[in-house]
Amino acid sequence: MENVSGALLQLEGLSLPHSSVLPVFCCILLSYVLMMLMNLGNSVLILKERSLHQPMYLLLCNLCINDIIGGTHVIPPLLFNMLRAPEEHLISYSACVTQAFVSHLFGTTSHTILMIMAFDRYVAICNPLHYSTIMSGRMLVKLMAFAWGVPLVLVSVLIGLSVRLSRCRSVVTNPYCDNASLFKLSCESTLINNVYGLLFTALLLSASIGSTLLTYLRITLVCLRRHSSSLNRRALQTCSTHLLVYKTGQRQPGSNPGLVLLQTWFSLVSSPTLVLV
């Protein structure tokens, strides 16, 4: 059994050859800087320009803010650890819990916001005459509360189930802290954590993928029935970029953590510019 007398945990870090550390560091740093500049720029532009105070752009602003929060809480510590010796990759337990909470909140909220953006595109394309009535200010507030509130509750329960467990290990087998890293620190039974985690993931992915596919199927049927070139062009322009952002944001289970990080943060860099097209 490992020594857990202290409040510090040992992070395993990225499994990279020594010759690859600098190129990967520069790549992640560049992606992070670009992500921050684009998300901050888009957020400021949307908030300052009254003409952009529309549901689609305000939802995009929420997505940008979510990207900033998620990226800032994971990437800088990861970069900092890449420059230090493996034995110096230390993090306090409370900071690890916070990082796990924010990382899961970031991922879950990304799904809920993209779901609502798909619904917004459906209303705009299929019911343009009733768009302002359906997507009213009150409805937008409710949708934003849903986008942040539901993930907050689900992730709080997810992390809470892991925090309740006693610890018998002090090594986090990941470059950063997530829920799996937390409950793997315990020698107690994690059956409840596994069941809730599987249900959480299944519910989130089925709701996200199912609602998006259903929404775009309805949009496709409307475009085919109306035979309008302008409608088809508008639908293709807005929906294809949304779907591209949705696809690049997917995390493949079991992937190499370094590749997952690069893929995830590349999607963060590309998403603001794609959606604003």
C-alpha positions as CSV (number, residue, x, y, z in Angstrom):
1,M,0.0,0.0,0.0
2,E,1.3,3.4,-1.0
3,N,2.0,6.2,1.5
4,V,-0.9,8.6,1.8
5,S,0.1,10.4,4.9
6,G,0.4,13.7,3.1
7,A,-2.1,15.8,1.3
8,L,-0.1,15.7,-2.0
9,L,-0.7,13.4,-4.9
10,Q,1.8,12.3,-7.5
11,L,0.7,12.9,-11.1
12,E,1.9,10.4,-13.7
13,G,2.2,13.0,-16.5
14,L,2.3,12.4,-20.2
15,S,4.0,9.3,-21.5
16,L,6.3,10.9,-24.0
17,P,9.8,10.2,-25.3
18,H,12.3,12.9,-24.2
19,S,12.8,14.1,-27.7
20,S,9.0,14.7,-28.1
21,V,8.5,16.8,-25.0
22,L,9.4,20.1,-26.5
23,P,7.4,19.8,-29.8
24,V,4.3,18.6,-27.9
25,F,4.7,21.4,-25.3
26,C,4.9,24.0,-28.1
27,C,1.9,22.5,-29.9
28,I,-0.3,22.5,-26.8
29,L,0.9,25.9,-25.7
30,L,0.1,27.4,-29.2
31,S,-3.3,25.7,-29.2
32,Y,-4.0,27.1,-25.7
33,V,-3.0,30.6,-26.6
34,L,-5.0,30.5,-29.8
35,M,-8.0,29.1,-28.0
36,M,-7.9,31.8,-25.4
37,L,-7.5,34.6,-27.9
38,M,-10.3,33.4,-30.1
39,N,-12.7,32.6,-27.3
40,L,-12.0,35.9,-25.4
41,G,-12.3,37.8,-28.7
42,N,-15.6,36.2,-29.7
43,S,-17.0,36.7,-26.2
44,V,-16.1,40.4,-26.0
45,L,-17.4,41.0,-29.6
46,I,-20.7,39.3,-28.9
47,L,-21.2,41.1,-25.6
48,K,-20.3,44.5,-27.0
49,E,-22.2,44.4,-30.3
50,R,-25.9,44.7,-29.7
51,S,-26.6,43.4,-33.2
52,L,-25.1,40.1,-32.0
53,H,-27.4,39.8,-29.0
54,Q,-29.3,36.9,-30.6
55,P,-29.8,33.4,-29.3
56,M,-27.3,31.7,-31.6
57,Y,-24.5,34.1,-30.7
58,L,-25.3,34.2,-27.0
59,L,-25.2,30.4,-27.0
60,L,-21.8,30.6,-28.7
61,C,-20.7,33.1,-26.0
62,N,-21.6,30.5,-23.4
63,L,-19.6,27.9,-25.3
64,C,-16.6,30.2,-25.4
65,I,-16.8,30.9,-21.7
66,N,-17.0,27.2,-21.0
67,D,-14.0,26.6,-23.2
68,I,-12.0,29.3,-21.3
69,I,-12.9,27.8,-17.9
70,G,-12.2,24.2,-18.9
71,G,-8.9,25.0,-20.8
72,T,-7.5,27.3,-18.1
73,H,-8.0,24.8,-15.4
74,V,-6.3,21.9,-17.1
75,I,-3.8,23.1,-19.7
76,P,-1.5,25.5,-17.8
77,P,-0.8,22.9,-15.0
78,L,-0.2,20.3,-17.6
79,L,2.3,22.5,-19.4
80,F,4.0,23.4,-16.1
81,N,4.4,19.8,-15.2
82,M,6.0,19.0,-18.6
83,L,8.9,21.3,-17.7
84,R,9.5,19.6,-14.4
85,A,11.0,16.3,-13.3
86,P,8.5,13.4,-12.9
87,E,9.0,13.4,-9.1
88,E,7.9,17.0,-9.0
89,H,4.5,16.4,-10.6
90,L,2.6,17.0,-7.4
91,I,-0.9,18.3,-6.7
92,S,-2.9,18.7,-3.5
93,Y,-6.0,16.5,-3.1
94,S,-8.3,19.5,-3.0
95,A,-6.8,20.9,-6.2
96,C,-7.2,17.5,-7.8
97,V,-10.8,17.3,-6.8
98,T,-11.4,20.8,-8.2
99,Q,-9.7,20.0,-11.4
100,A,-11.7,16.8,-11.9
101,F,-14.9,18.7,-11.2
102,V,-14.1,21.5,-13.7
103,S,-12.9,19.1,-16.4
104,H,-16.1,17.0,-16.2
105,L,-18.3,20.1,-15.9
106,F,-16.5,21.5,-19.0
107,G,-17.1,18.3,-21.0
108,T,-20.8,17.9,-20.0
109,T,-21.7,21.5,-20.5
110,S,-20.1,21.4,-24.0
111,H,-22.6,18.7,-24.9
112,T,-25.6,20.5,-23.5
113,I,-24.8,23.8,-25.1
114,L,-24.3,22.1,-28.5
115,M,-27.6,20.3,-28.1
116,I,-29.3,23.7,-27.5
117,M,-27.5,25.2,-30.5
118,A,-28.8,22.3,-32.7
119,F,-32.3,23.1,-31.4
120,D,-31.8,26.8,-32.2
121,R,-30.7,26.0,-35.8
122,Y,-33.8,23.7,-36.2
123,V,-36.2,26.5,-35.1
124,A,-34.4,29.1,-37.3
125,I,-34.5,26.9,-40.5
126,C,-37.7,25.0,-40.0
127,N,-39.8,27.7,-38.3
128,P,-38.3,31.0,-39.3
129,L,-41.6,33.0,-39.0
130,H,-42.0,31.8,-35.3
131,Y,-38.3,32.0,-34.4
132,S,-38.5,35.2,-32.4
133,T,-41.5,33.9,-30.5
134,I,-40.1,30.5,-29.7
135,M,-36.5,31.7,-29.0
136,S,-37.6,34.6,-26.8
137,G,-35.4,36.1,-24.1
138,R,-37.2,34.2,-21.4
139,M,-36.8,30.9,-23.3
140,L,-33.1,31.6,-23.9
141,V,-32.6,32.2,-20.1
142,K,-34.3,28.9,-19.4
143,L,-32.1,27.1,-22.0
144,M,-28.9,28.6,-20.6
145,A,-30.0,27.6,-17.1
146,F,-30.5,24.1,-18.3
147,A,-27.2,24.0,-20.1
148,W,-25.3,24.9,-17.0
149,G,-27.6,23.7,-14.2
150,V,-28.0,20.0,-15.3
151,P,-24.3,19.4,-15.8
152,L,-23.6,21.1,-12.4
153,V,-25.9,18.7,-10.6
154,L,-24.8,15.6,-12.5
155,V,-21.1,16.3,-12.1
156,S,-21.5,17.3,-8.4
157,V,-23.0,13.8,-7.7
158,L,-20.3,12.2,-9.8
159,I,-17.4,13.8,-8.0
160,G,-19.2,13.5,-4.6
161,L,-19.4,9.7,-4.9
162,S,-15.6,9.6,-5.4
163,V,-14.7,12.1,-2.6
164,R,-16.7,10.0,-0.1
165,L,-14.2,7.1,-0.5
166,S,-11.2,6.8,1.8
167,R,-7.7,6.9,0.1
168,C,-5.0,4.3,0.2
169,R,-3.0,5.4,-2.8
170,S,-1.3,8.7,-3.7
171,V,-0.5,8.3,-7.4
172,V,-2.8,9.7,-10.1
173,T,-2.3,7.6,-13.2
174,N,-3.2,10.4,-15.6
175,P,-1.7,13.7,-16.8
176,Y,-4.5,15.5,-15.0
177,C,-7.2,14.7,-12.5
178,D,-10.6,13.3,-13.5
179,N,-13.2,11.3,-11.7
180,A,-11.6,7.9,-12.5
181,S,-8.3,9.2,-11.1
182,L,-10.1,10.1,-7.8
183,F,-11.9,6.8,-7.1
184,K,-8.8,4.8,-8.2
185,L,-7.0,6.3,-5.2
186,S,-9.3,4.2,-3.0
187,C,-9.1,0.6,-2.0
188,E,-12.9,0.5,-1.2
189,S,-15.5,-0.9,-3.6
190,T,-16.2,1.5,-6.5
191,L,-19.3,-0.3,-7.8
192,I,-21.6,2.6,-7.1
193,N,-19.1,5.0,-8.9
194,N,-18.9,2.7,-11.9
195,V,-22.6,2.2,-12.2
196,Y,-23.4,5.9,-11.9
197,G,-20.5,6.8,-14.2
198,L,-21.8,4.4,-16.9
199,L,-25.4,5.7,-16.5
200,F,-24.1,9.3,-16.6
201,T,-22.1,8.7,-19.8
202,A,-24.9,6.7,-21.5
203,L,-27.5,9.4,-20.6
204,L,-25.3,12.2,-21.8
205,L,-24.2,10.6,-25.1
206,S,-27.6,9.2,-26.0
207,A,-29.3,12.6,-25.3
208,S,-26.6,14.6,-27.1
209,I,-26.2,12.3,-30.1
210,G,-29.8,11.4,-30.3
211,S,-31.2,14.9,-30.1
212,T,-28.6,16.2,-32.6
213,L,-29.3,13.5,-35.1
214,L,-33.1,13.9,-34.7
215,T,-32.8,17.7,-35.1
216,Y,-30.7,17.5,-38.3
217,L,-32.9,14.8,-39.7
218,R,-35.9,17.1,-39.4
219,I,-33.9,19.9,-41.0
220,T,-33.0,17.7,-43.9
221,L,-36.6,16.6,-44.4
222,V,-37.7,20.2,-44.4
223,C,-35.0,21.2,-47.0
224,L,-36.0,18.3,-49.2
225,R,-39.7,19.2,-49.1
226,R,-39.3,22.9,-49.8
227,H,-36.8,22.7,-52.7
228,S,-35.3,26.1,-51.9
229,S,-31.7,26.6,-52.9
230,S,-31.3,29.5,-50.5
231,L,-32.7,27.5,-47.6
232,N,-30.5,24.5,-48.5
233,R,-27.4,26.8,-48.7
234,R,-28.3,28.4,-45.3
235,A,-28.9,25.0,-43.7
236,L,-25.6,23.6,-45.1
237,Q,-23.6,26.6,-44.0
238,T,-24.9,26.7,-40.4
239,C,-25.4,23.0,-39.7
240,S,-22.2,21.6,-41.2
241,T,-20.0,23.8,-39.1
242,H,-22.0,22.9,-36.0
243,L,-21.7,19.2,-36.7
244,L,-17.9,19.6,-37.4
245,V,-17.4,21.2,-34.0
246,Y,-19.5,18.5,-32.4
247,K,-17.5,15.7,-34.1
248,T,-14.1,17.1,-33.3
249,G,-15.1,17.6,-29.6
250,Q,-15.8,13.9,-29.1
251,R,-13.3,12.1,-26.8
252,Q,-12.6,8.5,-27.7
253,P,-12.4,6.2,-24.6
254,G,-9.1,4.5,-24.1
255,S,-7.2,6.9,-26.3
256,N,-3.7,8.0,-25.5
257,P,-4.0,10.9,-23.1
258,G,-1.6,13.1,-25.1
259,L,-3.4,12.5,-28.3
260,V,-6.8,13.1,-26.6
261,L,-5.6,16.4,-25.2
262,L,-4.3,17.6,-28.6
263,Q,-7.5,16.6,-30.3
264,T,-9.7,18.2,-27.6
265,W,-7.8,21.5,-27.5
266,F,-7.6,21.6,-31.3
267,S,-11.4,21.4,-31.4
268,L,-11.5,24.3,-28.9
269,V,-9.3,26.4,-31.2
270,S,-11.4,25.6,-34.2
271,S,-14.9,25.8,-32.8
272,P,-15.3,29.6,-32.3
273,T,-14.2,30.5,-35.8
274,L,-16.2,27.7,-37.4
275,V,-19.5,28.6,-35.7
276,L,-19.2,32.3,-36.6
277,V,-18.9,31.5,-40.4
